[in-house]
Amino acid sequence: MLKALVITPNEKITEFGSLLAIARSETRKREHSEQNPPIRALVFVADVRVYVAVYEVSESSLKNIQQKKSELKEPEEHKFSDDDPRGEEA
């Protein structure tokens, strides 16, 4: 699956290598990965003055991300049944 990342350049970004390093770092953070996802394209869009990095995410990475997100969700409140004495307040 292909995804994209938008990079707004500033005065510190003077080389193409810097852009590539930013793209790799941000994709690693975004995908919660220890390895760099492959950057397939890095293009300057002159109309809006931004760089767009297109990167590829494997299906196994997507499954890992979804599993981590489901683990982070807060558990639902425990609801007591009508015949449970803990459900009534003292």
Secondary structure as the mmCIF struct_conf table of DSSP 4:
data_model
#
loop_
_struct_conf.conf_type_id
_struct_conf.id
_struct_conf.beg_label_comp_id
_struct_conf.beg_label_asym_id
_struct_conf.beg_label_seq_id
_struct_conf.end_label_comp_id
_struct_conf.end_label_asym_id
_struct_conf.end_label_seq_id
STRN STRN1 LEU A 2 ILE A 7
TURN_TY1_P TURN_TY1_P1 GLU A 11 LYS A 12
BEND BEND1 GLU A 15 GLU A 15
HELX_RH_AL_P HELX_RH_AL_P1 PHE A 16 ARG A 30
TURN_TY1_P TURN_TY1_P2 GLU A 31 HIS A 32
BEND BEND2 GLU A 34 GLN A 35
HELX_LH_PP_P HELX_LH_PP_P1 ASN A 36 PRO A 38
STRN STRN2 ILE A 39 VAL A 45
TURN_TY1_P TURN_TY1_P3 ALA A 46 ARG A 49
STRN STRN3 VAL A 50 GLU A 56
HELX_RH_AL_P HELX_RH_AL_P2 GLU A 59 LEU A 72
BEND BEND3 LYS A 73 LYS A 73
HELX_LH_PP_P HELX_LH_PP_P2 GLU A 74 HIS A 78
TURN_TY1_P TURN_TY1_P4 ASP A 82 ASP A 83
HELX_RH_3T_P HELX_RH_3T_P1 PRO A 85 GLY A 87
BEND BEND4 GLU A 88 GLU A 88
#
